Amino acid sequence: HQSDPFIRTKVKTYVPINYTLTLMSSANSQRREKRTTVRTAASKRREKNTLLHPRPLLLSSSSENEEEYFEASLHILPRTLTNEIQLVFPDLASQTQPNNEPTKRQLLAIPTYQTASFSILEINDKTEAERLRLFLRFKSYAQTLSQHLTQIDSLAALDIPDIDGAATFGRATMTIYDEVSSTRATLGYSTFLYMGVQIVHHPVIGYERLGVHTVLMWARPEDAKEAFGRMG
């Protein structure tokens, strides 16, 4: 039987399984190294931007005659949040630096975390009332901080997201502040999806009873440190 020159026989190439596994292991290792490098670079940026590390403050509770946990820290605003500040806090973002001053003011952030009296994951009248209590406590903190700051520097400015995320003291827009992305950018705390909503997992408080609020400032870093220190 004469073979047809137009009929080609497929030749199967057999690759040893240990060689295949080696390639897969190498690819996985490279991906892990890349993720580790990205995390390390982000950690270094966060550390560089941190002016005062997280510390617990004991503030008097307005609803109960006892002290409650309240954590705060001070950071140079990460560049990843600049666009959001421009959208949510246009008055704060439009502040300008006088040319004759040697020490420049800049956008700063004070993320705060406090503990609710019970889990506030669900949405009902009871949890909404507790969220309001936490917000009003935070707002009182911010107002006192603002008084200290303006005593130090009359040209400094401060604002906070209201309970719905819009600007509180300055001109409000339709855009709301994302506390979850803010937390990731400033402190790198882990976040996860719960019932379709991204929430923060605090390393000490956890997530069920966590209240998250951020103070945004236009101030000299040293002035902000001094005002922060006066808060206890």
GISULSUL-V222993 format. One record per residue. RES is the residue in one letter. PHI is phi in whole degrees, -180 to 180 (999 if undefined). OMEGA is omega in whole degrees, -180 to 180 (NA if undefined). NEAR is the number of other C-alpha atoms within 12 Angstrom. Layout:
res=RES phi=PHI omega=OMEGA near=NEAR
res=RES phi=PHI omega=OMEGA near=NEAR
This chain:
res=H phi=999 omega=-177 near=3
res=Q phi=-91 omega=-177 near=6
res=S phi=-75 omega=178 near=8
res=D phi=-80 omega=-178 near=8
res=P phi=-66 omega=-178 near=7
res=F phi=-88 omega=178 near=7
res=I phi=-96 omega=-179 near=8
res=R phi=-108 omega=-180 near=8
res=T phi=-95 omega=178 near=9
res=K phi=-74 omega=179 near=6
res=V phi=-105 omega=-180 near=6
res=K phi=-81 omega=178 near=6
res=T phi=-105 omega=-178 near=6
res=Y phi=-100 omega=179 near=9
res=V phi=-102 omega=179 near=11
res=P phi=-55 omega=-175 near=10
res=I phi=-64 omega=180 near=10
res=N phi=-67 omega=177 near=11
res=Y phi=-69 omega=178 near=12
res=T phi=-63 omega=180 near=13
res=L phi=-64 omega=178 near=13
res=T phi=-64 omega=179 near=14
res=L phi=-63 omega=180 near=15
res=M phi=-63 omega=180 near=14
res=S phi=-63 omega=180 near=14
res=S phi=-65 omega=180 near=14
res=A phi=-65 omega=178 near=14
res=N phi=-63 omega=180 near=14
res=S phi=-64 omega=179 near=14
res=Q phi=-64 omega=179 near=14
res=R phi=-65 omega=179 near=14
res=R phi=-64 omega=179 near=14
res=E phi=-63 omega=179 near=14
res=K phi=-64 omega=179 near=14
res=R phi=-63 omega=180 near=14
res=T phi=-64 omega=179 near=14
res=T phi=-63 omega=179 near=14
res=V phi=-63 omega=180 near=14
res=R phi=-63 omega=-179 near=17
res=T phi=-64 omega=179 near=15
res=A phi=-63 omega=179 near=15
res=A phi=-66 omega=179 near=22
res=S phi=-63 omega=179 near=21
res=K phi=-65 omega=178 near=17
res=R phi=-65 omega=179 near=23
res=R phi=-64 omega=180 near=29
res=E phi=-64 omega=179 near=24
res=K phi=-64 omega=-178 near=19
res=N phi=-83 omega=-177 near=27
res=T phi=-84 omega=178 near=28
res=L phi=-92 omega=176 near=28
res=L phi=-137 omega=-177 near=30
res=H phi=-72 omega=-180 near=24
res=P phi=-54 omega=178 near=25
res=R phi=-145 omega=179 near=22
res=P phi=-78 omega=174 near=23
res=L phi=-117 omega=178 near=25
res=L phi=-105 omega=-179 near=19
res=L phi=-110 omega=178 near=26
res=S phi=-70 omega=178 near=19
res=S phi=-85 omega=180 near=24
res=S phi=-78 omega=-177 near=17
res=S phi=-92 omega=-179 near=18
res=E phi=-136 omega=-180 near=12
res=N phi=-82 omega=178 near=9
res=E phi=-153 omega=-179 near=11
res=E phi=-95 omega=-179 near=17
res=E phi=-127 omega=-178 near=23
res=Y phi=-70 omega=180 near=27
res=F phi=-149 omega=-177 near=33
res=E phi=-109 omega=179 near=34
res=A phi=-146 omega=175 near=39
res=S phi=-151 omega=-175 near=35
res=L phi=-125 omega=-175 near=40
res=H phi=-142 omega=164 near=41
res=I phi=-69 omega=-176 near=39
res=L phi=-63 omega=177 near=39
res=P phi=-61 omega=-179 near=33
res=R phi=-62 omega=-180 near=22
res=T phi=-65 omega=-179 near=19
res=L phi=-101 omega=-176 near=28
res=T phi=-60 omega=-179 near=25
res=N phi=-62 omega=180 near=20
res=E phi=-66 omega=178 near=29
res=I phi=-63 omega=179 near=41
res=Q phi=-63 omega=-179 near=25
res=L phi=-80 omega=-175 near=24
res=V phi=-89 omega=-176 near=33
res=F phi=-124 omega=-176 near=38
res=P phi=-61 omega=179 near=28
res=D phi=-66 omega=180 near=26
res=L phi=-69 omega=-178 near=35
res=A phi=-69 omega=-177 near=31
res=S phi=-89 omega=178 near=20
res=Q phi=-61 omega=-179 near=23
res=T phi=-117 omega=-178 near=18
res=Q phi=-94 omega=175 near=19
res=P phi=-60 omega=-175 near=13
res=N phi=-70 omega=-173 near=9
res=N phi=-93 omega=-179 near=7
res=E phi=-106 omega=-176 near=11
res=P phi=-72 omega=-179 near=9
res=T phi=-96 omega=-174 near=15
res=K phi=-84 omega=169 near=21
res=R phi=-80 omega=178 near=29
res=Q phi=-153 omega=-180 near=33
res=L phi=-76 omega=-179 near=38
res=L phi=-127 omega=179 near=43
res=A phi=-135 omega=172 near=47
res=I phi=-121 omega=175 near=47
res=P phi=-73 omega=179 near=46
res=T phi=-125 omega=-180 near=41
res=Y phi=-138 omega=180 near=40
res=Q phi=-137 omega=-174 near=40
res=T phi=-100 omega=175 near=36
res=A phi=-76 omega=-179 near=32
res=S phi=-73 omega=-180 near=23
res=F phi=-158 omega=-180 near=21
res=S phi=-61 omega=179 near=21
res=I phi=-118 omega=-180 near=27
res=L phi=-70 omega=-179 near=25
res=E phi=-81 omega=179 near=18
res=I phi=-113 omega=176 near=13
res=N phi=-156 omega=-176 near=12
res=D phi=-60 omega=-178 near=11
res=K phi=-68 omega=-179 near=17
res=T phi=-71 omega=177 near=22
res=E phi=-64 omega=178 near=21
res=A phi=-66 omega=178 near=20
res=E phi=-70 omega=176 near=28
res=R phi=-61 omega=178 near=32
res=L phi=-64 omega=179 near=23
res=R phi=-62 omega=178 near=25
res=L phi=-64 omega=180 near=36
res=F phi=-65 omega=-179 near=34
res=L phi=-65 omega=176 near=25
res=R phi=-66 omega=176 near=34
res=F phi=-64 omega=-180 near=40
res=K phi=-61 omega=177 near=28
res=S phi=-62 omega=176 near=21
res=Y phi=-59 omega=-178 near=38
res=A phi=-64 omega=180 near=35
res=Q phi=-66 omega=177 near=23
res=T phi=-66 omega=177 near=22
res=L phi=-61 omega=179 near=34
res=S phi=-61 omega=178 near=34
res=Q phi=-62 omega=178 near=22
res=H phi=-63 omega=-176 near=26
res=L phi=-65 omega=-179 near=31
res=T phi=-71 omega=172 near=23
res=Q phi=-67 omega=179 near=18
res=I phi=-78 omega=-177 near=23
res=D phi=-145 omega=-176 near=23
res=S phi=-68 omega=-179 near=17
res=L phi=-93 omega=177 near=24
res=A phi=-72 omega=-179 near=34
res=A phi=-138 omega=-176 near=39
res=L phi=-151 omega=174 near=44
res=D phi=-151 omega=179 near=40
res=I phi=-140 omega=171 near=46
res=P phi=-70 omega=176 near=39
res=D phi=-75 omega=-174 near=34
res=I phi=-62 omega=177 near=28
res=D phi=-100 omega=175 near=22
res=G phi=103 omega=179 near=28
res=A phi=-88 omega=179 near=28
res=A phi=-61 omega=-177 near=34
res=T phi=-98 omega=-174 near=30
res=F phi=-97 omega=180 near=25
res=G phi=-102 omega=-180 near=23
res=R phi=-67 omega=-178 near=22
res=A phi=-92 omega=177 near=25
res=T phi=-123 omega=179 near=23
res=M phi=-82 omega=-179 near=15
res=T phi=-90 omega=180 near=21
res=I phi=-111 omega=-177 near=26
res=Y phi=-82 omega=-179 near=35
res=D phi=-94 omega=-178 near=32
res=E phi=-68 omega=-179 near=37
res=V phi=-69 omega=179 near=33
res=S phi=-66 omega=177 near=26
res=S phi=-64 omega=179 near=40
res=T phi=-63 omega=178 near=37
res=R phi=-61 omega=-176 near=28
res=A phi=-72 omega=-176 near=32
res=T phi=-87 omega=-173 near=40
res=L phi=-123 omega=179 near=41
res=G phi=74 omega=177 near=27
res=Y phi=-63 omega=-178 near=28
res=S phi=-72 omega=178 near=22
res=T phi=-133 omega=178 near=23
res=F phi=-154 omega=-177 near=18
res=L phi=-91 omega=178 near=13
res=Y phi=-130 omega=180 near=14
res=M phi=52 omega=177 near=10
res=G phi=81 omega=-178 near=8
res=V phi=-126 omega=176 near=13
res=Q phi=-75 omega=178 near=19
res=I phi=-131 omega=-177 near=29
res=V phi=-92 omega=171 near=33
res=H phi=-110 omega=-178 near=26
res=H phi=-79 omega=-177 near=29
res=P phi=-64 omega=179 near=16
res=V phi=-109 omega=-174 near=21
res=I phi=-80 omega=-173 near=25
res=G phi=89 omega=-178 near=24
res=Y phi=-136 omega=-174 near=29
res=E phi=-67 omega=-175 near=23
res=R phi=-115 omega=-172 near=27
res=L phi=-93 omega=172 near=33
res=G phi=-110 omega=-175 near=43
res=V phi=-119 omega=178 near=45
res=H phi=-146 omega=-176 near=42
res=T phi=-127 omega=172 near=43
res=V phi=-95 omega=175 near=49
res=L phi=-110 omega=-173 near=48
res=M phi=-134 omega=168 near=43
res=W phi=-118 omega=-173 near=40
res=A phi=-161 omega=171 near=42
res=R phi=-73 omega=-179 near=33
res=P phi=-54 omega=-179 near=31
res=E phi=-67 omega=177 near=25
res=D phi=-67 omega=179 near=32
res=A phi=-64 omega=177 near=40
res=K phi=-61 omega=-179 near=30
res=E phi=-65 omega=179 near=24
res=A phi=-62 omega=178 near=32
res=F phi=-60 omega=-179 near=39
res=G phi=-65 omega=179 near=20
res=R phi=-73 omega=-176 near=19
res=M phi=-83 omega=176 near=28
res=G phi=103 omega=NA near=19
